[in-house]
């Protein structure tokens, strides 16, 4: 079947119209003419008959088989424009518009955090990313997105898989590059007896890991797996969420700083380990709220030994079930929101009723961001500006930082 690509879907798949309905086409671009077999509404291996001028040679040798990237066949300019349109489309779905000021794209080979899978085989082991929508593992020794330090840890993961994986289940390895080296948290492996613990500890020594945790239990802590947040040094819990790249984190933090500039008292909600709270504490008093108690403890431990910070307080609280109420928000000049993909529906409803004048909203899901933005605008806020941050380079993932502000009558 020969088709012309009409557009990209929000997951990066190309869509073409056919007599039987829409057809999803793998790794094609708008305007391209493609040909191939269509099975269950999908063309999985298209021949590109007429390529788009935005088509480029994928920089990674694993691109055709690995499922980690979606858009390496598209130019950087095309991807940046498409991600902006994804945000505009989400806002339009709520009847909103916003001025998008910039798109900040992280460099290649800059991903400092990733989760890979390991599986034992008859010949040894496989370690890598899954092929798209598949259980097949693809080894990625020349991955174009991971930091070189993480790629250098692949032999360690291979050996750990042979040592500690069962033949029936995969091991998930969450890798993070800390200030002290590679930090590895493995889950799904065999229960560790004394012999396995000793072998894993030796593996951490041989490969110079900063920390190795196996099924939640520390095996080797050779150096504190610290992350730098402003002047603070924080040791996150094993496998804890962090921004995927330093460049992406810096772009988000720059936007947040600008949004809350001049505030004397801030609330950082969904604060994690202090990505924003601790750098912002150099200019304002900060109260951080996070649902994970271990992350709150890490944030406070980092704040206690940091220099040049104003007062930092924190609490563990489920903001989905117990959002800060308007009277609790009354003591803050500005609020920073960085919720997970589900957004911050309950907390935004309380912000709408509060006297807060400025909100810096960091989002990893344009759809839930747009939903929450509609509530804030309905409460008198203006969406002043928005920056797109692309730290998951070549993927369909979109992040953003935005500023909301409003004027309220004097109380």
LOGUNU-60028 format. One record per residue: residue in one letter; y, z, x of N, C-alpha, C in turn. Coordinates in pm, whole numbers, plus 50000, padded with zeros to 5 digits. Each point is the difference from the previous one (the first is absolute). Example, Ala and Ser with C-alpha at 12.3 -4.5 7.8 and 13.67 -1.06 7.14 Angstrom:
# LOGUNU-60028
A494315078051319501195000049911501205000050090 S501054992849965501195000650082501095007349923 
***
This chain:
# LOGUNU-60028
X498815000050084501195000049916501255000050088 X500974991949966501274999550074501095006649917 X500745009150064501025007949930501265000950083 X501115002949933501275002750067500355014649977 X500315007150108500305014449991501375002049938 X500055008649897501265002649930500755011950060 X499285010550036500675012150047498985009450063 X500505011050057499145010650049499995011549901 X498835005949977499915012249922500455011950082 X500115011649937500555011750070499065005450107 X498734995550003499075004050105499874989550109 X500854989649994500024989950104499104988249976 X499225000249891499164988449967500864989049940 X499684987650037500704988649941499424997149861 X500874995349911499584996749864500344985649970 X499034993249937500204986349955499564999049855 X500654991349925499624997949861498984988749991 X498935002749926498944990149980499724999149851 X499314989549956499714998649856499325012249939 X499175006850076499305011749946500765013050016 X501214999650056500785012150022500395001550146 X500595011050033500485002450136498835001150097 X500204994650121499015000850106500635007050120 X499315010150052500445006750122499464992450120 X500894997550097499644992050117500265008350125 X498975001550081500125008450119500924993650103 X500945007850050500814996550116500654986349990 X500654997949887500804987949980501435004349970 X500924990449998501425002749983500574991349888 X501095004649937500624992249893500334985850045 X499714990449910500284986050028498874992650069 X499045007150054498904993350071499044993549901 X499444988950041498934993449926498695003850068 X499075005549923498745004850056498844993749924 X498855000550065498804994349936498805008750037 X499155002549903498815007950027499265003549873 X498915007250016499175004149888500595012649937 X500075000149869500505011649927498825007249936 X499855012750033498935008249944500625012549938 X499755001949872500525011649928501515001350016 X500714988949990501465000150005500585001850138 X499184997950104500515002150136499524988750092 X500924995150083499664990350104500035007650132 X498825003050051499915008850116500174993050134 X499714987050007500084992850127500724986749979 X501315000449975500724987749970500234991450124 X499964987149980500494990650101501474997349968 X500865001350100501444998049979500304985150015 X500264993649888500264985550002501444997250039 X500935007549945501434998450033500565013850032 X500175003450128500445013550037501485002449973 X500325012649978501395004249984500705000250136 X501314997450003500735001550127500035014650048 X499675009449911499945014150038498655004050058 X499044990850004498695003250055500075000450153 X499395010550059499965001550145498565002850043 X499784998950128498685003150056499845015250005 X498965005849939499835014650004499895005050144 X500735010450036499995004850139498755007850038 X499215004449902498845008450029498714991949990 X499125001050100498744992449994499045004949893 X500255012049946499105005649898500464996949858 X501084992749985500644998949869499094994049893 X499224990250034499204993249898498925009049940 X499525009650077498905008449952500435014249963 X501045005250066500425013849977500815001149871 X499865011249931500765002149878501245008550018 X500375002850126501145008750023501364993649976 X500104986850012501264993049982499864989249892 X501084997349930499994990349891500854987750027 X501015001250089501054989750003500324995050140 X499045000350092500284995050135500184984850002 X499624993249894500174985449994501414996149957 X500865010049973501364997349953501025004250106 X501114992950005501065003350096500595013749967 X500585006350102500645013049978501124999049897 X500774989150005501114998449905499464999049857 X498904992949982499424998949867499535013749951 X499305007450085499475013149959501135009449964 X501065000350081501145008749970500634996349866 X500164987049976500574995849872499105003249884 X498684998250018499065002849892499985014949966 X500045008550103499995014449973501275004349928 X501114994050034501225002749925499854995949854 X499364988649977499804995449862499045009049924 X499025005850068499115009749935500815011849947 X500945004950081500855011149956500904995649884 X500624988450014500864995049891499204998249871 X498774995050012499184998149882499645013149932 X499715010350080499695013149942501225005749927 X501164998750061501235004749935500294992049874 X499824986950007500264991549884499115003949883 X498775004350030499105004349895500515012049922 X500915007550061500635011449933501424996649956 X500384987350009501334995949961501085003850100 X499625001550128500935004850102500204989550109 X501105001550072500254992450122500495009650107 X499954995550125500505008450109500394991250117 X501055003750072500354992750122499045003650112 X499184990250046499115002250114500764996250126 X500245009850085500854997950115499274993650118 X498745004250021499314995650121498505001449981 X499254993150086498555001750010499705003850145 X499405011750020499675004950134498504998350021 X499624990950089498594996950025499565006150132 X498925007649998499495006150123499404989350090 X500105001850131499444990150092498484999349990 X499454989150053498554999250015499535010950097 X498735003649988499375009850090500745013350002 X500545004249881500755012549996499415010449904 X498894996749933499415009549904499415011850076 X500505011849976499545011950072498955007949922 X499784996149876499065007449916499174989949921 X498695002049999499114990949927498665006949979 X499264995449899498665005049976499024988550015 X499055001850091498954990250024498675005849955 X499034991449980498685004449956498984997350110 X499025008950010498914998350095498675000449928 X499094991250039498684999449936498934997750107 X498945007849995498884997850091499214987649958 X499504993050099499174988349976498745001150087 X499074991049977498785000150081500324997550147 X501074992050024500364996750138500965010150062 X500545009149922500975009650052500975004749895 X501164993649994501025004149902501024988949983 X500715000849887501184991749974501165009349968 X501164996950054501225007549969501124990049976 X500705001349887501104991049972500555001749862 X500654989649949500524999749863499024992349911 X500055002949871499194992649906500614986249974 X499124990249981500464987249949500575002149861 X500884991249957500695002049873499025000549883 X500125010649919499165001849881498534999150034 X499625006250113498634998850048499595012550074 X498705002550004499485010850081499734995950143 X500214987350032499764995050136501025005750097 X499525005150113500905005050103500284989250103 X501274999150040500434990150099500565007350121 X499444997850115500535006050122501344993550036 X500945008050049501374995050022500525003850138 X499324996250106500455004250134501354994350041 X500444989149933501294993950035500975000849882 X499895010249918500845001749882501484998750036 X500754992549920501404997250029500965010349943 X499485009749922500915009849941499895013850065 X498835003750053499825013450054500655001650136 X500495012250025500515003350132498894998350104 X500324995750122498974998550104499215012850025 X500665011549985499305012750023498885002149898 X500214995349877498955001349899498874990250028 X500344987950042498954990450036499165005250117 X500655007050092499275005450116499005010849959 X500185005749880499095010449951498774994349930 X499934986949980498874994249927498655002850065 X499874999350134498715003650060499595014449970 X500965009049992499715013949964499445000849858 X500604992649908499525000149862498614993849990 X499754989850079498684993750004498955010350041 X500275007450106499055010150046499855011349900 X501125004149938499945010749900499174995749879 X500074987249965499214994949888498515000750032 X499624996150120498605000750041499525014550000 X500845009050048499635014150007499925006549863 X500984997349914500175008549883499924993649864 X499784986849992499914993649869498554999649954 X499795001949872498674998049944499804985149976 X498774996049974499734985949972500374996349857 X500385009949919500264997549858501485000049963 X500865004750089501425001349963500894996550118 X501214995549968500994997150102500775012750038 X500504999850121500945010350045501404994049991 X500945007549944501404995749997500735007050113 X500624992350087500765005350112501494998049973 X500735010949978501464999349989500585002450138 X500644989850054500605000750133501515001349986 X500575008250084501465001150004500425002050144 X501014992650040500535001650135501035011149999 X499695011150064500925011250011500774999250131 X500955009150019500735000450126499075003150117 X498845006149971499075004350104498804990850015 X499964989149923498864991050008499394997649864 X498824994149999499354996149876499355012149933 X500265001249871499495010849915499014993849902 X498765004849996498954994049918499455010449903 X499984996449870499375008249897498914991749935 X498755004250014498864992549948499425007149878 X499704992349897499365005549880498834991049962 X498995006149936498854992449953498844999550098 X500135006550115498925000150097498985010849971 X498985000550082498955010049985500585014050021 X499375009849938500395013850025499705003150146 X500985005650068499915001550146499235012650038 X498904998450072499325011550061500585002150139 X499445009750072500575003450131499934988150096 X498914992549995499854988750092501024989049971 X500214997249870500984989649965501415004550035 X500315012649975501345005050034500254998750150 X499005003350080500174999150145500204985550043 X499224990949940500124985950036501364994449958 X500485003849882501314995349954501125005650086 X499885012650039501025006050085500074992950135 X498834996250053499984992650125500614986249983 X499784994049883500594987049970501535000950000 X500535010549938501465002049998500545001550142 X499255006950085500425001850139499974986750075 X498914992749983499844987350072501104990149964 X500364999749871500994990149952501415005949988 X500185012150049501325006350009500705000849864 X499275003849895500625002049870500845012750002 X501085000049925500775012449984499245009849912 X499414994849891499275008649906498914991849933 X498855006449978498924993949924499535010149896 X500034995849874499565008449888498884992749929 X498925007049971498814993949939499725006849867 X500084992549891499785005649866500825012649975 X501254999850047500915011149977499945011150103 X499024999750090499855010750099500494995150137 X500905007550065500464995950133498845000050100 X499844988950069498984998850104500635001650138 X501154993850018500725000950127501494999449973 X500715010050048501474999949994500475001450145 X500154988750066500304999950142501495001450026 X500824994849909501455001450006500515000549856 X501115007049975500555000049864500364985949956 X499484995649885500244986449950501354999649929 X501065001450078501355001549946500614986749959 X500865000949898500884989149960501435005150011 X500914991450044501415003750015500774996049876 X500605009949934500904997849887501355005950036 X500914991650049501255005350053499705008650122 X500605011950005499765009050113498745008249982 X499344999049885498815007949970498744993050049 X499035007950041498684995050037499015006149902 X499314991449926499125004449892498594995350030 X499025009049976498594996350012499464998549858 X499914987749949499524998049863498535003949986 X499575003749879498585002149978499224987250029 X498735001150035499214987950029500024990149884 X500304987450031500014989649899501185000249906 X501015008350027501145001349910500804987149994 X500694998149887500834988049982501175000250097 X500244988450062501194997550080500444985849973 X501264997050025500454986149988499224991550100 X499704987749962499054991950075500504995650136 X501314997850015500574995850128501245008250030 X500295001350128501235006950039501234992149954 X499934986850010501134991849958500265001449851 X498935000149920500155001849856500575013649966 X499485010250067500525013549978501485000950034 X500394993850110501415000350042500894993049898 X499534988749944500794992849900500165008449874 X498925006449957500085008549881500935011950025 X499865006350116500845011650030501474996250009 X500294988450058501404995450007500574998449860 X499234994149909500464998549862500195013449930 X499065009250020500125013249938501225007350053 X500214999650132501195006650058501284994549938 X500074987049988501204993949943500185004249855 X498915000549926500085003149857500515014149974 X499605009650085500365014149974501085004950096 X500674990950068501025003850097501065008849934 X500325011050066501025009249950499465011549917 X498754999649962499425011049922499805012250089 X500265011749945499825012550074498655006549970 X499464997549881498725005949959499134989149937 X498824998250057499124989249957498655005549953 X499424993249904498605002149966499234987450038 X498925001750076499134988950037498705001949922 X499774991549901498875001649909498904990050035 X498755004649997498864992750056500234998450151 X500245011450065500565000050136498974997450109 X498705000449969499004998050104500135010350110 X499894995550125500105009050116501435001150052 X500964993949930501395001250042500614987650058 X499454988349967500514987250052501514998849982 X500485003849882501444999449972500665013750008 X499305010249952500605013449992500475005050135 X499194998450103500355005850129501134992550070 X500014986850005501184993350055501285002849920 X499885000849866501195002749918500535014150021 X499135009150045500435014050019500975001450116 X500214989650077501035000650104501404999049940 X500094995549872501314998249938500175007849872 X498935005849945500105007149872498885010249987 X500205009949914498905008949964499024992149913 X498715001950027498984992149931498935009149942 X499684997449873498845006449937498974989149974 X498835001450063498954989949990498935004649902 X499554990849916498965003049902498894989750014 X498775004850013498834991450024498795006649937 X499124991949943498845005549932498905004950091 X499934995250123498935003450092500425012150084 X499275011149987500395012350070499924998550152 X499024992450049499874998350145501174992250057 X500494990349924501154992250047501265008649998 X500145008649900501155009149996499975009450120 X498825005250032499885009150115500374992850129 X499574987350014500344992350120501504997850009 X500634996749889501464997949997500745012550045 X499625011449942500705012550033499765004150146 X498794997750049499715003350140500864991550093 X500184987249966500854991450081501465004249993 X500465004249882501405004249984500315012550080 X499035009150009500245012950067500304998350148 X499434989850063500184998650146500974988750035 X500594993649898500964989250026501375005750030 X500804992250072501365004350033501014992249918 X501145006449974501124993249936499854997549853 X499095007049931499814997849857500735010449918 X500504995749886500505009549902498795005849925 X500255008249903498915007349933499014990349935 X498715002150027498924992249939499095009649924 X499814997349872499045007649920499024990149939 X498875005049954498994990949944499105007649905 X499424992649907499025005749908498944989649967 X498795005049974498914991549953500034999949848 X500134988249943500154999149855499604986049953 X499244999349893499594987349941501144994849913 X500724990350053501194994949929499644991149883 X498764996049988499574992549882499865009449880 X499485012150026499805009749893501145010049988 X500665002950114501085009949999501214994450075 X500684990349944501204994850066501085010650008 X500914998650095501155009050005500844997849875 X500375011049935500744999549875501504998750028 X500784996249900501444998150023500695012250060 X499635012149957500675011750057499595002350146 X498794996050037499595000950140500694989450085 X500274988749941500674989150072501505002450015 X500545009649926501465002049995500595003750135 X499215005550090500555004550129500044989050106 X499534987949964499944989250098501054989449971 X500624995050109500974989149987499284986749980 X498894998250071499274987449997498505002850004 X499234990149956498555001249998499404987650065 X498975002350081499204989250058498664999949928 X499594988449954498704998249935499164990350083 X498755003850030499084990950067498615001849939 X499824995949874498745002549931498914990250042 X498745002949966498934990250020500154988449902 X498994991549996500104987749921500245002449851 X499585011649951500185003049858501465002249963 X500885001450100501405002549971500275014649970 X501155002849941500455013749980500495002149857 X499224995549903500474999649862500465013649949 X499195010450021500375013349949501235005450072 X500064998350133501145005150074501284992349969 X499884987049982501184992049966500565004049864 X499145003749907500495004649869500855012550016 X499615008950092500785012250024501294996850076 X499954990650092501224995850070501014994249902 X499514992549904500894994049900500765010649923 X499375011649978500645010749924500825009450088 X499904998350131500645009350093501444995850030 X500635007750090501354996750045500004993650138 X498844995850048499924993350130500774986849994 X500794997350104500854988250000499464988450083 X499135002950097499524989650090498505001450020 X499294988849994498554999850023499694988950099 X499265003450105499424990050090498544998749960 X499604988049959498654997949949499264990650095 X498915005150058499114992150085498754997049918 X499624987349993498884996249914499054990650072 X498705001549968498984990750049499424991849885 X500665000449884499544992449884501204995649917 X500424987350011501174995549927499905001649849 X498784999649945499835001149855500365014049952 X499455010350063500335013749957501435003650039 X500494994350111501405002150034500914994849890 X499724988049951500844994149895499955008349873 X498825005049967499875008749883500895012350015 X499945006550117500805012050023501494996650008 X500334988650059501404995950010500624998449862 X499254994749906500534998149864500395013549939 X499225010550026500335013349948501285005250065 X500114998450132501205004850069501254992549953 X499894986949985501164992549953500375003949858 X499005003449919500285004549864500715013449997 X499905007650111500675013050009501354999150070 X500504988050020501334998350057500054996850147 X498844998850065500004996150141500274985050014 X500514996350115500134986150041499044997550115 X499304988949998499174996150114500914992650098 X500445007250103501044994950090499504989050093 X498835002050057499444990150092498525002850019 X499334990150059498565001050021499644992050125 X499195005850086499474993050117498484999049986 X499474988350028498554997950005499525003150141 X498925007650009499435003750130498554995150004 X499734990750091498674994050011499325005150126 X499365011849987499295005250116498514996649996 X499524994649888498644994849992500074984850014 X500394995950118500264986050030498794991349961 X500294988649940498994990149961499125004649884 X500345011249938499275004449881500884997949878 X499425002549882500784999049876500725013049969 X499865010050083500595013249975501524999550021 X500745006249911501474999950006500525014349991 X500915003650088500675012949994501514997849992 X500705010549961501444998749986500675013650008 X501294999950026500845011949992501264996149924 X500415008749908501144996849913500885012349981 X501274997349968500955010849972500464999349855 X499905011449931500545001749865501135010450007 X501094997249928501095009849996500644999849862 X500675011049968500745000749873501135010050013 X500994998449915501105009549990499795008249873 X500135013050015499855009149885501275007949982 X500305004149878501175008549977499855013350070 X501095005650044499995013050064499475010749905 X499135008650057499435010649916500915012149997 
***
